Amino acid sequence: MLTMGSVVMGASDVRRAAAFWMRALGYVPRDGEVEDDWTVLVPADGRGAAVSIGVSETPVQERPRVHLDLYATDQAAEVERLIALGAERVEWALYADDADYVVLADTEGNRFCVIDKG
């Protein structure tokens, strides 16, 4: 049996990316501190998958094949909170008329969605 252990993301600045995702998700460094080249962030309450961030020189994909979907009961408030933390809105031509998601990019340009679960 397999379980989800970690989602791995690339970043040119691991510390900057880790700072964003720690504030965005309430995660903490698994090993107590963030390194320059690799870090694993885990939920502070111990429940859920980890986010691992490693140095990468690979360019950000405009339409990534894999991305995070973050569920929000107050989507508008969460989108604004994430933008205040450094995320940016992504112009997304593929929005459906009844889209329940907003596409954002983290401080490294990695795309993710905030899904309205309210």
N, CA, C and O of each residue as an XYZ file, in Angstrom:
472
protein
N       0.840     -1.183      0.000
C       0.000      0.000      0.000
C       0.884      1.245      0.000
O       1.872      1.312      0.731
N       0.531      2.211     -0.808
C       1.262      3.467     -0.876
C       0.457      4.586     -0.237
O      -0.773      4.552     -0.227
N       1.156      5.572      0.293
C       0.522      6.785      0.795
C       1.303      7.976      0.257
O       2.487      7.856     -0.060
N       0.643      9.124      0.153
C       1.300     10.342     -0.299
C       2.215     10.820      0.813
O       1.763     11.062      1.932
N       3.487     10.956      0.515
C       4.441     11.405      1.518
C       4.777     12.865      1.370
O       4.750     13.620      2.342
N       5.103     13.276      0.126
C       5.548     14.641     -0.086
C       5.304     15.057     -1.523
O       5.433     14.257     -2.449
N       4.952     16.306     -1.690
C       4.889     16.931     -3.001
C       6.194     17.699     -3.140
O       6.540     18.477     -2.252
N       6.924     17.500     -4.230
C       8.232     18.120     -4.412
C       8.114     19.258     -5.423
O       7.542     19.100     -6.502
N       8.671     20.407     -5.044
C       8.632     21.588     -5.894
C      10.048     22.106     -6.105
O      10.890     22.015     -5.211
N      10.302     22.643     -7.277
C      11.587     23.263     -7.555
C      11.536     24.754     -7.280
O      10.483     25.382     -7.380
N      12.695     25.314     -6.930
C      12.783     26.736     -6.640
C      14.206     27.220     -6.883
O      15.164     26.483     -6.649
N      14.344     28.437     -7.343
C      15.684     29.004     -7.465
C      16.162     29.521     -6.114
O      17.368     29.601     -5.877
N      15.233     29.872     -5.222
C      15.554     30.360     -3.886
C      14.731     29.546     -2.884
O      13.578     29.874     -2.603
N      15.327     28.496     -2.357
C      14.621     27.578     -1.466
C      14.114     28.300     -0.222
O      12.985     28.063      0.210
N      14.924     29.168      0.356
C      14.512     29.871      1.575
C      13.293     30.757      1.328
O      12.375     30.789      2.147
N      13.277     31.474      0.206
C      12.137     32.332     -0.112
C      10.881     31.486     -0.330
O       9.811     31.809      0.187
N      11.017     30.407     -1.093
C       9.873     29.531     -1.345
C       9.369     28.916     -0.048
O       8.161     28.860      0.183
N      10.275     28.457      0.795
C       9.879     27.845      2.063
C       9.156     28.857      2.946
O       8.158     28.521      3.584
N       9.650     30.088      2.987
C       9.004     31.116      3.806
C       7.574     31.337      3.337
O       6.669     31.473      4.161
N       7.354     31.374      2.018
C       5.999     31.553      1.485
C       5.105     30.387      1.900
O       4.024     30.605      2.449
N       5.541     29.150      1.647
C       4.688     27.995      1.896
C       4.475     27.755      3.391
O       3.425     27.245      3.781
N       5.441     28.106      4.233
C       5.220     27.982      5.677
C       4.107     28.923      6.118
O       3.241     28.532      6.902
N       4.119     30.164      5.623
C       3.067     31.113      5.998
C       1.744     30.746      5.335
O       0.685     30.880      5.949
N       1.795     30.288      4.096
C       0.562     29.963      3.366
C      -0.169     28.784      3.990
O      -1.393     28.811      4.120
N       0.570     27.749      4.377
C      -0.043     26.500      4.831
C       0.067     26.258      6.331
O      -0.545     25.321      6.844
N       0.830     27.077      7.045
C       1.041     26.818      8.465
C       1.966     25.630      8.688
O       1.857     24.939      9.701
N       2.874     25.389      7.750
C       3.820     24.280      7.844
C       5.082     24.736      8.561
O       5.332     25.932      8.715
N       5.873     23.757      8.995
C       7.139     24.013      9.675
C       8.219     23.132      9.044
O       7.901     22.103      8.448
N       9.486     23.520      9.169
C      10.563     22.664      8.652
C      10.637     21.358      9.436
O      10.687     21.371     10.666
N      10.643     20.248      8.738
C      10.682     18.926      9.391
C      11.937     18.767     10.243
O      11.892     18.179     11.323
N      13.046     19.289      9.755
C      14.319     19.115     10.454
C      14.689     20.324     11.304
O      15.833     20.447     11.741
N      13.732     21.216     11.543
C      13.967     22.347     12.424
C      14.458     23.612     11.764
O      14.334     24.693     12.341
N      15.017     23.508     10.563
C      15.472     24.701      9.860
C      15.436     24.477      8.356
O      15.401     23.343      7.878
N      15.444     25.575      7.631
C      15.419     25.532      6.167
C      16.853     25.638      5.656
O      17.600     26.527      6.065
N      17.226     24.740      4.774
C      18.557     24.766      4.161
C      18.502     25.556      2.862
O      17.418     25.864      2.366
N      19.655     25.881      2.315
C      19.716     26.653      1.069
C      19.343     25.839     -0.167
O      18.867     26.393     -1.158
N      19.563     24.511     -0.109
C      19.376     23.707     -1.317
C      18.213     22.721     -1.246
O      17.761     22.233     -2.282
N      17.719     22.419     -0.040
C      16.648     21.418      0.096
C      15.999     21.560      1.456
O      16.683     21.747      2.462
N      14.694     21.471      1.487
C      13.995     21.458      2.771
C      12.702     20.682      2.627
O      12.125     20.600      1.543
N      12.264     20.125      3.714
C      10.979     19.424      3.767
C      10.126     20.148      4.797
O      10.524     20.298      5.952
N       8.952     20.595      4.371
C       8.008     21.270      5.256
C       6.874     20.306      5.576
O       6.394     19.578      4.706
N       6.456     20.313      6.830
C       5.401     19.403      7.263
C       4.322     20.196      7.997
O       4.601     21.265      8.540
N       3.097     19.680      8.018
C       2.037     20.359      8.770
C       2.415     20.463     10.248
O       2.912     19.506     10.842
N       2.176     21.621     10.820
C       2.513     21.842     12.233
C       1.777     20.856     13.135
O       2.300     20.459     14.176
N       0.558     20.456     12.741
C      -0.209     19.521     13.569
C       0.102     18.059     13.246
O      -0.475     17.153     13.846
N       1.015     17.831     12.298
C       1.439     16.473     11.976
C       0.540     15.716     11.023
O       0.832     14.564     10.700
N      -0.549     16.322     10.559
C      -1.485     15.620      9.666
C      -1.391     16.182      8.261
O      -1.505     17.393      8.073
N      -1.185     15.325      7.271
C      -1.168     15.735      5.880
C       0.177     15.499      5.223
O       1.161     15.163      5.882
N       0.198     15.678      3.936
C       1.407     15.460      3.142
C       2.395     16.603      3.348
O       2.015     17.738      3.637
N       3.660     16.273      3.191
C       4.729     17.258      3.279
C       4.879     17.981      1.944
O       4.408     17.506      0.910
N       5.537     19.124      1.980
C       5.956     19.844      0.781
C       7.474     19.923      0.845
O       8.035     20.493      1.780
N       8.135     19.348     -0.154
C       9.590     19.381     -0.226
C       9.992     20.384     -1.294
O       9.389     20.432     -2.366
N      11.008     21.183     -1.001
C      11.449     22.217     -1.931
C      12.938     22.050     -2.154
O      13.726     22.050     -1.209
N      13.318     21.907     -3.425
C      14.723     21.743     -3.772
C      15.147     22.738     -4.827
O      14.331     23.208     -5.620
N      16.430     23.057     -4.831
C      16.969     23.987     -5.818
C      16.754     23.412     -7.212
O      16.991     22.229     -7.459
N      16.304     24.270     -8.110
C      16.080     23.866     -9.492
C      16.356     25.038    -10.418
O      15.988     26.176    -10.127
N      17.002     24.750    -11.525
C      17.217     25.761    -12.555
C      16.245     25.578    -13.717
O      16.309     26.305    -14.709
N      15.352     24.612    -13.591
C      14.366     24.357    -14.633
C      13.377     25.518    -14.682
O      12.875     25.944    -13.642
N      13.094     26.032    -15.873
C      12.130     27.136    -15.960
C      10.732     26.713    -15.507
O      10.346     25.553    -15.651
N       9.993     27.656    -14.965
C       8.614     27.414    -14.556
C       7.787     27.110    -15.795
O       7.952     27.759    -16.828
N       6.898     26.128    -15.698
C       6.025     25.769    -16.807
C       4.790     26.654    -16.798
O       4.176     26.868    -15.752
N       4.427     27.169    -17.973
C       3.219     27.986    -18.072
C       1.982     27.175    -17.758
O       1.058     27.674    -17.115
N       1.950     25.928    -18.203
C       0.838     25.020    -17.916
C       1.424     23.750    -17.312
O       1.608     22.756    -18.015
N       1.719     23.775    -16.012
C       2.364     22.616    -15.392
C       1.476     21.386    -15.427
O       0.252     21.475    -15.330
N       2.110     20.252    -15.566
C       1.362     18.995    -15.591
C       0.919     18.592    -14.201
O      -0.065     17.867    -14.054
N       1.623     19.045    -13.184
C       1.269     18.754    -11.798
C       1.276     20.073    -11.039
O       2.165     20.904    -11.225
N       0.286     20.255    -10.194
C       0.216     21.472     -9.373
C      -0.561     21.177     -8.097
O      -1.183     20.123     -7.969
N      -0.521     22.109     -7.163
C      -1.264     21.961     -5.919
C      -2.658     22.553     -6.076
O      -2.818     23.607     -6.691
N      -3.655     21.891     -5.531
C      -4.999     22.442     -5.358
C      -5.189     22.661     -3.865
O      -5.163     21.709     -3.085
N      -5.380     23.901     -3.470
C      -5.608     24.233     -2.067
C      -7.093     24.520     -1.885
O      -7.653     25.348     -2.603
N      -7.729     23.857     -0.947
C      -9.164     24.014     -0.716
C      -9.409     25.115      0.304
O      -8.735     25.184      1.332
N     -10.383     25.976      0.012
C     -10.688     27.109      0.886
C     -12.189     27.223      1.086
O     -12.956     27.083      0.133
N     -12.615     27.478      2.322
C     -14.029     27.726      2.585
C     -14.379     29.185      2.288
O     -15.537     29.500      2.016
N     -13.384     30.078      2.338
C     -13.566     31.481      1.946
C     -12.492     31.794      0.913
O     -11.444     32.357      1.231
N     -12.777     31.418     -0.329
C     -11.801     31.524     -1.403
C     -11.273     32.945     -1.571
O     -10.061     33.139     -1.656
N     -12.142     33.928     -1.619
C     -11.713     35.306     -1.848
C     -10.739     35.770     -0.771
O      -9.725     36.399     -1.076
N     -11.042     35.464      0.478
C     -10.169     35.863      1.583
C      -8.817     35.155      1.495
O      -7.777     35.771      1.728
N      -8.829     33.876      1.162
C      -7.568     33.132      1.057
C      -6.733     33.634     -0.114
O      -5.514     33.759      0.007
N      -7.367     33.923     -1.239
C      -6.623     34.455     -2.389
C      -5.947     35.764     -1.994
O      -4.771     35.963     -2.299
N      -6.655     36.642     -1.335
C      -6.071     37.924     -0.923
C      -4.957     37.720      0.103
O      -3.944     38.418      0.061
N      -5.132     36.782      1.010
C      -4.094     36.493      2.003
C      -2.830     35.990      1.326
O      -1.726     36.415      1.669
N      -2.988     35.078      0.360
C      -1.843     34.524     -0.345
C      -1.136     35.588     -1.186
O       0.092     35.593     -1.273
N      -1.892     36.476     -1.795
C      -1.290     37.570     -2.545
C      -0.487     38.472     -1.599
O       0.605     38.921     -1.946
N      -1.024     38.733     -0.420
C      -0.302     39.548      0.568
C       1.000     38.874      1.002
O       1.946     39.555      1.399
N       1.058     37.535      0.928
C       2.266     36.795      1.276
C       3.276     36.756      0.137
O       4.407     36.312      0.334
N       2.886     37.214     -1.054
C       3.813     37.225     -2.186
C       3.366     36.472     -3.414
O       4.055     36.505     -4.434
N       2.221     35.784     -3.352
C       1.702     35.096     -4.544
C       1.215     36.129     -5.554
O       0.958     37.281     -5.204
N       1.092     35.710     -6.799
C       0.575     36.579     -7.849
C      -0.540     35.860     -8.596
O      -0.507     34.640     -8.763
N      -1.532     36.638     -9.046
C      -2.581     36.077     -9.903
C      -1.972     35.723    -11.253
O      -1.090     36.418    -11.757
N      -2.458     34.629    -11.825
C      -2.001     34.182    -13.134
C      -3.127     34.398    -14.129
O      -4.251     33.946    -13.906
N      -2.839     35.078    -15.210
C      -3.821     35.204    -16.292
C      -4.014     33.807    -16.867
O      -3.064     33.201    -17.362
N      -5.230     33.299    -16.804
C      -5.492     31.916    -17.186
C      -6.622     31.897    -18.199
O      -7.782     32.095    -17.837
N      -6.302     31.665    -19.451
C      -7.283     31.669    -20.527
C      -8.187     30.441    -20.482
O      -9.191     30.393    -21.192
N      -7.857     29.471    -19.677
C      -8.590     28.207    -19.657
C      -9.674     28.134    -18.592
O     -10.232     27.062    -18.356
N      -9.988     29.268    -17.937
C     -11.067     29.253    -16.940
C     -12.386     28.859    -17.601
O     -12.759     29.395    -18.644
N     -13.074     27.923    -16.981
C     -14.431     27.583    -17.425
C     -15.372     28.680    -16.934
O     -15.046     29.403    -15.993
N     -16.544     28.805    -17.569
C     -17.506     29.827    -17.160
C     -17.905     29.687    -15.694
O     -18.156     30.685    -15.019
N     -17.964     28.457    -15.206
C     -18.370     28.222    -13.822
C     -17.185     27.760    -12.955
O     -17.358     26.958    -12.037
N     -15.996     28.267    -13.252
C     -14.779     27.842    -12.549
C     -14.902     28.080    -11.046
O     -15.335     29.143    -10.602
N     -14.514     27.076    -10.280
C     -14.520     27.192     -8.826
C     -13.096     27.357     -8.292
O     -12.842     27.119     -7.112
N     -12.174     27.763     -9.159
C     -10.774     27.879     -8.781
C     -10.182     29.200     -9.285
O     -10.661     29.801    -10.247
N      -9.126     29.621     -8.594
C      -8.343     30.779     -8.999
C      -6.906     30.303     -9.117
O      -6.397     29.632     -8.219
N      -6.245     30.647    -10.225
C      -4.858     30.237    -10.439
C      -3.927     31.331     -9.921
O      -4.045     32.501    -10.284
N      -3.001     30.915     -9.063
C      -1.984     31.818     -8.523
C      -0.607     31.217     -8.786
O      -0.486     30.048     -9.150
N       0.425     32.029     -8.598
C       1.812     31.559     -8.653
C       2.489     31.945     -7.345
O       2.261     33.032     -6.813
N       3.322     31.046     -6.834
C       4.048     31.349     -5.600
C       5.210     32.292     -5.898
O       5.334     32.779     -7.022
N       6.049     32.553     -4.926
C       7.155     33.494     -5.091
C       8.186     33.027     -6.103
O       9.026     33.814     -6.540
N       8.133     31.755     -6.479
C       9.044     31.186     -7.469
C       8.387     31.033     -8.833
O       9.033     30.606     -9.790
N       7.100     31.382     -8.929
C       6.379     31.242    -10.191
C       5.650     29.928    -10.341
O       4.970     29.720    -11.347
N       5.769     29.015     -9.358
C       5.064     27.734     -9.427
C       3.566     27.978     -9.315
O       3.108     28.638     -8.383
N       2.800     27.442    -10.273
C       1.355     27.639    -10.313
C       0.660     26.721     -9.317
O       1.077     25.585     -9.095
N      -0.418     27.246     -8.719
C      -1.289     26.455     -7.860
C      -2.681     27.045     -7.919
O      -2.857     28.183     -8.355
N      -3.673     26.282     -7.486
C      -5.051     26.728     -7.536
C      -5.637     26.809     -6.133
O      -5.320     26.007     -5.254
N      -6.494     27.797     -5.952
C      -7.277     27.903     -4.725
C      -8.709     27.548     -5.126
O      -9.343     28.251     -5.912
N      -9.196     26.452     -4.574
C     -10.498     25.894     -4.930
C     -11.547     26.372     -3.923
O     -11.316     26.326     -2.715
N     -12.685     26.824     -4.415
C     -13.781     27.272     -3.549
C     -14.563     26.069     -3.045
O     -15.292     25.430     -3.804
N     -14.408     25.764     -1.762
C     -15.146     24.659     -1.159
C     -16.249     25.147     -0.241
O     -16.840     24.357      0.496
N     -16.540     26.472     -0.279
C     -17.527     27.067      0.618
C     -18.948     26.734      0.259
O     -19.875     27.175      0.938
